[in-house]
């Protein structure tokens, strides 16, 4: 495990279920020097061959941690640093005004983020807009990439 001292953003995956998604997001975090936080019960082993294959040989460059107690982790954060991404909200991610070190929360592929977290901070909830009503959600890795790179652009990282 490698930790960046001051990452531009913290990417939080709540109970991710699909190893290739997590591996791809890990690779994105390595490329963008963001910190990856795996939160709660994972749907795979951290030694999973698919996870390693998706992250290729980039894991040595990934700043990451795994916190098993999601509630304890969540409670320790300042609300103004939190941004929740969910298909259940209408406000587009382009309304996020990120600050260095903010936390971007993404839910597990099957059920998303805990509703109580988003109900507690509805003003901090955003979505990646989708116009075709028949599409329920984007791939987790795609959604993370869209939001992270826009936030990095706003932070002046380009």
C-alpha positions as CSV (number, residue, x, y, z in Angstrom):
1,X,0.0,0.0,0.0
2,X,1.3,3.4,-1.0
3,X,-0.1,6.7,0.4
4,X,0.1,10.1,-1.3
5,X,0.7,12.9,1.3
6,X,-1.7,15.4,-0.3
7,X,-3.8,13.8,-3.1
8,X,-5.9,16.3,-5.1
9,X,-9.0,14.1,-4.5
10,X,-10.0,11.1,-2.5
11,X,-12.1,8.6,-4.5
12,X,-14.3,6.5,-2.2
13,X,-15.8,3.2,-3.5
14,X,-18.4,2.0,-1.1
15,X,-18.5,-1.8,-1.1
16,X,-17.4,-2.4,-4.7
17,X,-18.5,-5.7,-6.1
18,X,-16.8,-6.1,-9.5
19,X,-13.0,-6.6,-9.5
20,X,-12.3,-5.2,-13.0
21,X,-14.2,-2.0,-12.1
22,X,-12.1,-1.5,-9.0
23,X,-8.9,-2.3,-10.9
24,X,-9.7,0.2,-13.6
25,X,-10.5,2.9,-11.1
26,X,-7.3,2.1,-9.3
27,X,-5.4,2.6,-12.5
28,X,-7.2,6.0,-13.0
29,X,-6.3,7.0,-9.4
30,X,-2.6,6.1,-10.1
31,X,-2.6,8.2,-13.3
32,X,-4.3,11.1,-11.7
33,X,-2.4,10.8,-8.3
34,X,-5.8,10.6,-6.5
35,X,-6.2,8.5,-3.4
36,X,-8.4,5.4,-3.6
37,X,-10.4,4.4,-0.6
38,X,-12.2,1.0,-0.6
39,X,-14.9,1.2,2.0
40,X,-16.8,-1.5,3.8
41,X,-17.3,-5.2,2.8
42,X,-15.8,-5.9,-0.6
43,X,-17.4,-8.2,-3.1
44,X,-14.0,-9.8,-3.9
45,X,-10.6,-10.6,-2.3
46,X,-8.0,-7.9,-2.6
47,X,-5.8,-10.6,-4.0
48,X,-8.3,-11.4,-6.7
49,X,-6.6,-12.2,-10.1
50,X,-9.2,-10.1,-12.0
51,X,-8.5,-7.1,-9.8
52,X,-4.8,-7.3,-10.4
53,X,-5.3,-7.9,-14.1
54,X,-7.6,-4.8,-14.5
55,X,-5.1,-2.7,-12.6
56,X,-2.3,-4.2,-14.7
57,X,1.1,-3.4,-13.4
58,X,0.1,-0.1,-12.0
59,X,-0.8,-1.1,-8.4
60,X,2.6,0.0,-7.2
61,X,1.6,3.6,-8.2
62,X,-1.8,3.5,-6.5
63,X,-2.3,5.3,-3.2
64,X,-5.0,3.3,-1.5
65,X,-6.5,2.1,1.7
66,X,-9.3,-0.3,2.8
67,X,-11.5,0.7,5.7
68,X,-13.8,-2.1,6.8
69,X,-16.0,0.0,9.1
70,X,-17.8,2.3,6.6
71,X,-19.8,4.2,9.2
72,X,-16.8,5.0,11.4
73,X,-14.9,6.3,8.3
74,X,-17.9,8.3,7.1
75,X,-18.5,9.9,10.6
76,X,-14.9,11.1,10.8
77,X,-15.2,13.3,7.7
78,X,-16.1,17.0,7.5
79,X,-19.4,17.4,5.6
80,X,-18.1,20.2,3.4
81,X,-15.5,17.7,1.9
82,X,-18.1,15.2,0.8
83,X,-19.6,14.7,-2.7
84,X,-22.0,11.8,-3.3
85,X,-22.6,10.5,-6.8
86,X,-25.9,8.6,-7.4
87,X,-28.4,8.0,-10.2
88,X,-31.1,9.0,-7.7
89,X,-30.4,12.7,-7.8
90,X,-30.9,15.3,-10.5
91,X,-28.2,17.8,-9.8
92,X,-25.4,17.3,-12.4
93,X,-21.8,16.6,-11.3
94,X,-20.8,19.8,-13.0
95,X,-22.3,21.6,-10.1
96,X,-19.6,20.2,-7.8
97,X,-17.1,22.9,-6.8
98,X,-14.2,20.7,-5.6
99,X,-11.5,21.7,-3.2
100,X,-8.1,19.9,-2.8
101,X,-8.5,16.8,-0.7
102,X,-12.3,16.4,-1.2
103,X,-14.0,13.0,-1.1
104,X,-16.0,11.7,-4.1
105,X,-18.2,8.9,-3.0
106,X,-19.4,6.2,-5.5
107,X,-21.7,3.3,-4.5
108,X,-21.5,-0.4,-5.1
109,X,-22.6,-1.5,-8.5
110,X,-25.7,-3.3,-7.3
111,X,-27.3,-0.9,-4.8
112,X,-25.4,2.3,-4.8
113,X,-24.6,4.4,-1.7
114,X,-26.3,4.1,1.7
115,X,-29.5,6.2,1.4
116,X,-29.1,7.6,5.0
117,X,-25.8,9.3,4.0
118,X,-27.4,11.0,1.0
119,X,-30.5,11.9,3.0
120,X,-28.3,13.5,5.6
121,X,-26.5,15.7,3.0
122,X,-28.9,16.1,0.0
123,X,-27.2,19.3,-1.1
124,X,-24.0,17.3,-1.6
125,X,-25.6,14.7,-3.9
126,X,-25.0,14.8,-7.7
127,X,-25.4,12.6,-10.7
128,X,-23.8,12.0,-14.1
129,X,-26.8,12.8,-16.4
130,X,-28.2,10.2,-18.7
131,X,-30.9,11.1,-21.3
132,X,-32.0,7.7,-22.4
133,X,-34.5,6.6,-19.8
134,X,-33.9,2.9,-20.6
135,X,-30.3,3.2,-19.3
136,X,-30.3,2.7,-15.5
137,X,-26.7,3.6,-14.9
138,X,-23.2,4.0,-16.3
139,X,-20.4,1.6,-15.7
140,X,-18.8,2.5,-12.3
141,X,-15.4,3.1,-13.9
142,X,-16.8,5.4,-16.6
143,X,-18.7,7.4,-14.0
144,X,-15.7,7.8,-11.8
145,X,-13.5,8.9,-14.7
146,X,-16.0,11.5,-15.9
147,X,-16.4,13.1,-12.5
148,X,-12.7,12.9,-11.4
149,X,-11.3,14.4,-14.6
150,X,-13.8,17.3,-14.4
151,X,-12.9,17.9,-10.8
152,X,-9.2,17.9,-11.6
153,X,-9.9,20.4,-14.4
154,X,-11.6,22.7,-12.0
155,X,-8.7,22.3,-9.5
156,X,-6.4,23.6,-12.3
157,X,-4.5,20.3,-12.7
158,X,-4.3,20.6,-16.5
